Each structure stands twice: as structure tokens, then as C-alpha cells.
Amino acid sequence: MTSPYIFDGKFIKVVIPFDRSGFTNTTQEIDNTTQKTTQGHESTTQKTTQERLIELLKANPNLSRSDLATLLKLSEDGVKYQIKKLKDKGIIKRVGPDKGGYWEVIE
């Protein structure tokens, strides 16, 4: 067996023996678990964000995307994505022009 310490100039490298036999499938199992957890969490988070967005638009239909981003603590692109999802579902619609218009909650 070689020495566990290797002296290399100003550095000391330490070699720690490790048996990997019990760790063959661990990476795949972790990836699968992470994917399942992320998928389940994504729909919950999205639903909560959409519900909060609807509440804000009901309270003040004149809010801009920038205002919504600040209030929801999302990026403007995140708000744009959520608005698109709600428009596609027929829950909200924009009435009037981008500037000077307002949001209407249909549900």
C-alpha cells in the first residue's frame, strides 16, 4: 500500500481509501428522485403563483407587468409566462392597449 500522504512542493495530498461497491446506482436514483420532486413541486408553485396573480389583478386591474413582477417577487419574464398561461386557459384577458389598458379576470 502506498503512503496516504504525498508531499508535492508546498502541498500535501492525502489519499483516502474508498470502496465504491455500494454506490453504483446512487447517481441514477438521485436523479430520478430529484426529477419526481421537481415535477411535483413545479405544479404547486405555479398554481400558487397564478392564484396570487389573479388576486392582484382582481384588486387592481391596472397593474403593469413590472408592478406584478415586484409584488410577486418574480422576473418580468416570469410574470409574462404566468400571464400567458392564464390567458391560454381563458382566466384573464387584456382589455385595451398595452399602455392605458387593464386586465379583466374572467373566471
N, C-alpha and C positions, 0 to 999 in steps of 0.2 A: 504494500500500500504506500502511496506517495505521501509526503508530508502535507498536512492540512493547511500549512502556511507557505505562501510563495512570496518571497521578497523581490520586488521589482522596482529598483531605483528608490523613489520616495514613497512607494506604495507597498502595502501588504495585502495580498489577495488571500482570502480564506475560502477553502474548498469544504463544502458541507455535503456529505454523502446523502443521497435521497433515493428512495425506492419508489418508482413511478407506477408500479404494477397496479395499484388500486385507483389510478387516476386516468384510465384510458378513455372513458366515455364522459368524463366530467364536463368538458367544454361543450359538447353537444347537448347534454342535459341542461346546462346553464342557459345556453342559447334558446332552447325550447321553452324553458320556464320563463325567461325574460320576455320572449315574444308573446306568450299567453298572458302574462301580467300586463304588458304594454297594451295589448289589444283590449283587454277588459277595462283598463283604466282610461283609455282614449275615449270610449263612448260615454263614460260617466263624466269626464272632464268636459267634453264637447257639449253634452246635454246641459250641464250646469252653466257653461258659458253662454249658450244660446238662451237659456231661461233668464239669465241676468241681463242679456242684451235686450230681450223682449220687454222686461220690466223697465229698463231705462228708456226705451223708445215709447212705451206707454206713458211714462211720466213726463217725457219731454221729446216729442217727435221731431224737433228742430235740431237735435244733436248732430254734429258732424262726425265723420269717421275718426278724425283726430280727437275730438272730445270723447268719443266712445273708447278709443284706444287708451286714453288716460284713465278713464273711470274703470275700465275692465282690467287695466294693467297688462295690456296686450300690445303688440306692434300694430301699426295701421294695416299691414298685410294680414295679420291675424284677424282683425275686425272685418276686413274685406272678405276673407274666406268664410267667416261665420255668417255675414250678411248674405253672401251668395247661397250658402246652404239654406238659410231661412227663406230667401226669395224662391229658390228652386222648389221648396216644399209648399210654397204658397202661403206662408205665415205672415210675411211682411211684403210691402211694396213701396216704391219711391213714388211720391206724387209731386209733380212739378220738376223744375230744372235742378241740376246739381247744387247750384247756389240759389238759395231762396226757396227751395222745395222742402218737403218734410216726409217723414216716414209714417206709414199707416200700418198698424198691426191688424191683420185680417182675422186671425183665429177667433 
